[in-house]
Amino acid sequence: DKKPPVFHRMYAHYMKEATLADLILCGSEFVKQSCVFFGIPGEKCVVLNYGADISEFSFPNRDFSRTRLKFVFVGTLSYRKGADLLLKVWQDFIRINPDCELHLFGEVLKEIKLDSF
């Protein structure tokens, strides 16, 4: 094994903490599945998605008709990165703002079916 000794100590510490925990809050389904992969019982893991106060990012009365907006997503297109959520939201947004563009740059994992959006 070529991993440094500190890696093994940190991993052992992580597993001990996980074993002692009654409940593990996971920031995403990916985090939960990672815990399960490493042997942590799934019933201990609860997904508590990372969040934001959407009212701080909402501009319901904004008029995009005078400006052609271009949006860019850079990164792996996967459930882990929320690409599916972006594409679902984009469907609603583009109906109201048909002149806007969305450009996607990155590897598309097989789990994301672009033709279904």
C-alpha positions in Angstrom: 0.0 0.0 0.0 1.5 3.3 -1.1 -0.7 5.5 1.0 1.1 7.5 3.7 0.7 6.2 7.3 -1.3 9.3 8.2 -4.0 8.3 5.7 -4.5 5.0 7.5 -4.7 6.7 10.9 -7.2 9.2 9.6 -9.3 6.5 8.0 -9.3 4.4 11.2 -10.3 7.5 13.2 -13.2 8.2 10.7 -14.4 4.7 10.9 -14.3 4.7 14.8 -16.3 7.9 14.8 -18.9 6.6 12.4 -19.2 3.3 14.4 -19.9 5.3 17.6 -22.3 7.7 16.0 -26.0 7.2 16.5 -26.9 9.3 13.5 -24.8 10.7 10.6 -26.1 13.7 8.7 -25.0 13.4 5.1 -25.0 16.5 2.8 -26.2 14.6 -0.2 -27.2 11.1 -1.4 -23.7 10.7 -2.8 -22.2 11.2 0.7 -24.7 8.7 2.2 -23.8 6.1 -0.5 -20.1 6.8 0.2 -20.7 6.0 3.9 -22.6 2.8 3.0 -19.8 1.8 0.6 -17.3 2.1 3.4 -19.4 -0.2 5.7 -21.5 2.3 7.7 -25.1 1.0 8.1 -27.4 3.0 5.8 -30.0 3.3 8.6 -27.5 5.5 10.5 -27.2 7.9 7.6 -29.8 10.7 7.0 -29.5 13.0 4.0 -29.8 16.6 5.0 -29.1 18.4 1.7 -26.8 21.3 1.6 -29.0 24.3 1.4 -29.3 28.0 0.7 -31.9 30.6 1.4 -33.4 30.8 -2.0 -35.1 34.1 -1.2 -31.6 35.7 -1.4 -31.2 34.4 -5.0 -34.8 34.9 -6.3 -35.6 37.7 -8.7 -39.2 36.9 -9.7 -39.8 40.2 -11.4 -36.6 40.5 -13.3 -37.0 41.1 -17.0 -34.4 39.2 -19.1 -36.0 40.2 -22.5 -33.6 43.1 -23.0 -30.4 41.1 -22.3 -29.5 37.8 -23.8 -28.1 35.9 -20.8 -25.7 32.9 -21.2 -25.3 30.5 -18.4 -22.4 28.0 -18.1 -22.0 24.8 -16.1 -18.4 23.6 -15.9 -17.8 20.2 -14.3 -18.9 16.6 -14.3 -22.5 16.4 -15.3 -23.8 14.0 -12.6 -26.3 13.6 -9.9 -23.6 14.3 -7.4 -23.0 17.8 -8.9 -26.8 18.5 -9.2 -26.8 18.5 -13.0 -30.3 16.9 -13.0 -31.6 19.6 -10.8 -30.1 22.3 -13.0 -31.7 20.8 -16.1 -35.1 20.5 -14.4 -35.0 24.2 -13.3 -33.7 25.2 -16.7 -36.8 23.8 -18.4 -39.0 26.2 -16.5 -36.6 29.1 -16.8 -36.2 28.8 -20.6 -40.0 28.8 -21.1 -40.2 32.3 -19.5 -36.8 33.5 -21.0 -36.5 31.8 -24.4 -33.6 33.9 -25.6 -31.2 32.7 -22.8 -28.6 30.0 -23.4 -27.2 27.2 -21.2 -23.8 25.8 -22.1 -22.5 22.6 -20.4 -18.8 21.8 -20.3 -17.6 18.6 -18.8 -17.9 14.8 -18.8 -21.5 13.6 -18.9 -21.8 10.5 -16.7 -24.1 7.8 -18.0 -26.5 8.4 -15.1 -27.6 11.7 -16.6 -29.8 11.3 -19.6 -29.7 14.6 -21.4 -32.3 13.6 -23.9 -34.9 13.3 -21.1 -34.8 17.0 -20.4 
